[in-house]
Amino acid sequence: MTAVALRRALPTDAGAAADVWLRSFAAALPTVVRPRSDDEVRTYFREVVVLLRETWVAETAGRVVGVMVLDGQVLSQLYLDPDWRGRGIGDRFVDLAKRCRPGGLSLWTFQVNKPAHRFYERHGFAAVEHTDGSGNEEREPDVRYVWQPGRAQPG
């Protein structure tokens, strides 16, 4: 098995991280309409995400295969290259996020993304709010999840 390292993103990782986001979003959320073009997503990663947020990447053999972004207490992004799902990288990212934010975390995911619900619930997150999507750019119903340390983990 190829080793995968988690590390802080560098400005030079912005393009590769955006490309992972684009591939993952297309594969995991085919029914969700993206309000931004591919080029706008790449610009956002280059000018905002990697420079102004706590951005982490999963890298193997010089290739970025995952991205996680922490913004305060919010796990705002966690995306994996579709070919690299199911290899424990997401688990490692969530463990890292919990170590970085031991006081607790929250995140949003779309209601249609049932695999994400199962993933976060397996990691001790609980759904605390459901919306009609009017508060997000995609206008897609979503769910807010919260993880609080010391809360009983699912069996």
N, C-alpha and C positions, 0 to 999 in steps of 0.2 A: 504494500500500500504506500502511495506517495505521501510524504510528510506535508502537512499544511500548517503554516505558521500564522498566528494572529499578531498583527502589529498595527501601530498607529499609521494612518495614511499620511503620505507625503503629497505635496502639491502635484508631483509628477504622476500620482495614482488617480487623479481626478477623472481622466478620460476612461480608464479601465473600470473604475468604480461605477461610473455612469452607465457604461455598457453592460455591466452585470445587472444593474438596476433595470435597464431597458429589457434585457432578455428575460429576467425573472418576472417582471411585471407582465410581459406579454404571455409567458407560459402559465403563470399562476392565476392571472386575472383577465382572461380573454374577453369577458363581457363588460369590463369596466372601461368607460371612455376616458382616455387621458386628455386633460386640457392643455397639455404642453407638447410641442414637437420634440423629436429626438434631439435636435440641436439646442433647443431651450433647456432640456434636461441636462445636457452636457455642460452648457454654460452655467447652470445653477450649481452643478457639482463642482465645477472649476472655481467659480467666484464666491460661493457661499458655503456649501457643505464641507468641503475639505479644508478650507481656510478658516471658517468661523465656528465649526461644530467639532465635537470630539468624534472624529471619524476613525474607524478601525477597518482594516481589510484582512481577508484570509488570502494567503498567497501560497502557491505551490509552483516550484520550478520557474520562478520569475513571472508567474501569471496570477492576476487577481481573480479569485473565484467566489468571493463573498464580500459584502460590505455591511457594516453596522454603524449607526450614528446615534450618539447620545446627545441630547440637548437639554441640559439641566437634569431633571429627574425623569425625563421622557426618553424612552427607547423609540426614537422617531423613524428609524429605518433598520430593517434587517432583511437583506435580500441575498440569495445565493444563485450562482449560475445554475440553470436547470440541470446540467450534467453532473453537478456536484451535490445535489440534494440527497438526503438519506445517508450521508457519510459522517454525521455527528458534528459537522461544522456549526450548524445552528445551535446545537446544544452547548458547544464551547462558547459561542458568542453570548448566549444568555447567561451562562455562568460568569463570563467576564463582566457583563453588564451589572450583574448582581454584586460582584466584588467591587466594581467601580462606584456603585450607588447602593451601599449597604443599608441605607435608610428606606429604600423602596423605589419602585419604578412604576410608571404607567405607560400605556401605549394605545394606539388606535389601530384597528384593522377593519377591513370591510366585512359586512355581514355575509357576503357571498363566499368569503374565503374560509370555508369550514376546516381545511387542513391547518390553517394558521390558528384557528380557535383551539383545535385539539392540541397543537404544539404548545401554545402558551399555557393552556390549562394543565398540561402535563408538567409544566415547569412552575406550577403554583400560582399562576395569575388567575384572577377571578374577574368575570365580566361584571362591571358596575354601572354601565350606562349604554343604552342603545339609542341611536338617532336616526332621523330620516335622511341624513346626508346633506341637509341644507347648509351645514357649517363647513363642508369641505369642497375643494375645487372640483372634484369629480361629480359632485351631487349624488353620491352613492351612499346608501345607508351603511352606517358603521357601528362599531362596538368599541367602547373604551375598557381596557383591562388594567388591573392594578395588581402589583405584587408587593406584599408587605412582609418584611422579615419576621420570622417566628410564627407565621401562620402555618398551620398544618399543611404539609405537602400531600398531594394525592398519592394513594398507594399504588 
